[in-house]
């Protein structure tokens, strides 16, 4: 039986023209129901329409669909490549748009620009990343959903911005202007441990996933947590330390230190795993 979601137009209508917030809240409640039989059934349906692979999961059985979404991995499943002067990918993902932020403009898709100050919610924050390289990392629904520190760093602040929950897959990115600026998101501001250079991770939530959990901050960010909220913190992390998770697939936009470049032969469409080198300092690139 063909997957109806494989057609871009059909996918867009089915995942965006429904009541997005209501569907997200309802799905969240369904996924948290603790019943092993129901969990096995929903996971079996999920596997039927995707390439879900649990071979590297720490657990192979789950009491709820939610437990499968936020699964942990077996020790050593993601080697952390920590060469000096590099930043690792914070998550498993497909590399999307990327480039240098010269005029505060980024691309979510071809001919679909958006502004950095709108994404971050502050012109002052955006000014810090003028000239920086950005990389869009798309997590598909079946991927490992936890995200990690890309380098040894200090995290000084998180800005949470409430918003909508549009899907963030290619059919939506091609059709919805400024999508990343509309959706719920958390901006994690960090400084590279040795050099103090600034970077940011922008975790963007999506339909069925409008819940972002930060392991180092005792707050669950979700659709009912309204407003633009700065969360002060002083968290020190080593490269590869877990920072949080999404409760389904979504997107992380990495804003690298100024002058750093996409590493090696990475380009749009390439799959990357958490721990693999993503960005390199000028002397390394």
Secondary structure, DSSP 8 states (H G I E B T S, - for coil): ---GGGSHHHHHHHHHSS-HHHHHHHHHHHHT---HHHHHHHHHHHHHTS----TTBS-S--SSHHHHHT--B-TTSS-----TTEEE-SSSEEEEEEEE-SSSEEEEETTEEEEHHHHHT-HHHHHTTTT-EEEEEEE-TTS--EEE-SSSEEEEEEEEE--B----SHHHHTTSTTHHHHB-EEEEEEEETTT--EEEEEEE--TT--EEEETTSS-EEETTS-SEEEEEEEEEE-TT-EEEEESS-EEEEEE--TT-EE-TT--TT-EE-TTSEEEE-TTT-
